[in-house]
Amino acid sequence: MASNSETTQPINIALMGGDHYARHGITTLLRSVTPDSQIKISVGDYQQLDTALLSNRIDILLVSGAEKYHTGYDCLKYIKNIKANYPEVIICMYSAPANSLLWVRGDIDAYISLQDPIYQWRAKLLKMVDSRHRPKKKPAALSLTPGEWRVLKEIRNGLDIRYIAELEKLSYRRVSALKSSAIRKLGLRNKTDLLVFLTS
């Protein structure tokens, strides 16, 4: 019975982004996906967000990575601060595809491309909302080993597997296995999906 009251507890959501119309659109979509969600914060910059987070309990933060057309170190600095000060908050970035690298690195919990169709937004938002009612589980990107991270980074830099093997002083088969396990952990289907994911 206790879990019943947990699932009816409203989800508190914060939106941060310079585009008022984008925030309004996301608010409308969130209300259709989860009617019991409450938009507690909707602000245009990180300073306003900092102030608002001090006085509001937030479950999910949707943050725009498109400020000034690039993510930049300022964005990363703020995200790291939010993670440190509010570790229970799920941070989802909505942005141009280039910023998906922050998700690969584990700096954010979820990523939605501005180019994704509405049904993908709905699916990802539902997954985030659903995760508030489930036990905490380590995100797939964070479960990658240091070796898998290094191989992904080199692949993203355009290096061939044989060259990566020489660079890392590993066998070709070992590097190939690290790449395959990273693909599996990230929920991708094949090498093409991986390349699209790393370069999108």
N, C-alpha and C positions, 0 to 999 in steps of 0.2 A: 504493500500500500504506500510505503514511503516513496518508492520510485514514481508512483502516479503523480504525487504532488510535485516531484522534481520535473517531470516532463511538461507540466502545465505552467511552470515558472516562465515568465516572459524572457525573451532573449533581448539583451540591451546592446544596441548597435551604435557605433560611431562612424561617421563619414568624414573624410578629410580630402579636399581637393579644390583647386582654384576655380573649376568650372561649376557654377551653381546649377546649370541645366543637367549636367551629368549626375550630380548628387541627387537632384530631384527625380531623375529617371531611375536611379538605383533604389531610391526610397520607395517608389511606386512598385518596382519589381519585387523588392523585399516584402512588401505588404501582401503581394499576391502569393509569394512563395510561403511565407510564414506570417499569418495574420496576427499572431500573438507577439510579434517582435515589436520593440519600441526603439525608435530612432532617438537616442538620448542626446547625441551631439551631431551637428552638421556644420563644419567650419571650413574656412578657406586656406588656413596655413597652420604650420606646426606650432607656432607660439599660442594661437587660440586653442589648439588641440591640447597642449600641455596644461593650460589653465583649466580646461573643461574636464580633463581626465582626473584632476585632483579631487573633484567633487562628484564624480559619477562612476558607478560600477559598470564596466563595459565587458561584454563577452566577446564581441567580434568588432574589429576595426577594419574598415575598408579604406585604404589609402591610395590616392592617385600617385602614380610614379611618373606622370607626364608633366609635372611642373617644370616650366621653362624648357620643355621638350627633351629633357634627359633626366636620368635618375640622379647622378652626381653623388659626391661624397656627403653633402649635407643631408640628403635623403637617407643614406645609409647610417649616418651618425644618429639621426632622430629615431630610426627604426631600432637601432641597437639600444638606445636609451629607453624606448618604450618596452622592449623585451626585458631589459634589466629591471625596470621599475614596476612593470605589470606583466609578470611571466605567464599569468593565466589567460591573458587576452590573445585570441586568435587574430593574427595580422594577415589580411589578404590585400595584395596590391592589384589594382586594375590599371592597366597601362598599355603602351605600345609594346609589341612583342620583344623588343631588345632587352627589356627589364626582367625577363624571365630568369636571367642569370642569378638574380638575388634569391630566387626560389631554389635553384640548383645548389647554391652555396649554403642554403639553410637559414638565410637571414630573415625570410618570411615564411609563413605557414601555408599560404595558398596564393595562387596567381591566376588572374583572369585577364585574357587579352581583350583589348577594346575591339579587336576584329572577330572575336568569337560570336557565333549566333546566340540569340536569346535563350534557346533551349539549353545550351552549354552553361550559360550564366545561371539559369535556374538549377541545373543539376549540381553545379559547384556550390551554390549558396545553400541548397538543401543539405548537401554533405557537411558543410560547415555547421549549420544549425543542428543537424543530427549529432555531430561530434560533441556538442555541449551536453548531451544526455548519455554519453557512453564513457567508459573509463578512458583515461588518457592513454594514448598510444603514440609512440615515436613516429613522426612523419618519415615516409620512405627515404626522402633525400637525406635526412639526418642519420639514417642507418647505414649509409655507404661507408666503407672502410677508407682509411687514408690513401691506400693504393688505388682504389676505385676512383676517388676524387682526382688523384693525380692523372690517371689515364684519361678521364673525362676532360680535364683541363687541356691536356695535350691534344686530344682529338679536336676539341673546340678551336685550338690554335692551328688546326689544319695538318697536324703531323700524322704520318703513316704509322701503322702498328709496328712494323719492323724497326722504324727509327725510334719509336717510344720504347721498344724493348731494349735497344742499345743504350738509350738515354737513362732508363731506369735500372739497367744491368739485370734484366729479367729475360726469360725465354719468350719467344714469340707466342707459344701456347699459353704461358702464364698471363701475358698482357691481354690476349684474346679472351681468356677466362674472366679476367677482371672486367673487361668491357661487357661481356655477356651477363655477368652477375649484376652489374650496374643497370643494364637495360631491364632486367627482370625486376629489380627492386624499385625502379622508377615507374613500373607499370607500362613500359613501352613494348612494342611488338618486335621490332627489328632494328638493324643498323640505320636504316633510312629514317625511322621515327626518331632515333637518337640524334641524328644530325639535324633534323628539323627542329627538335626540341632545344638543342644546344645553340643553334644559330637563329632561332625565331625570337 
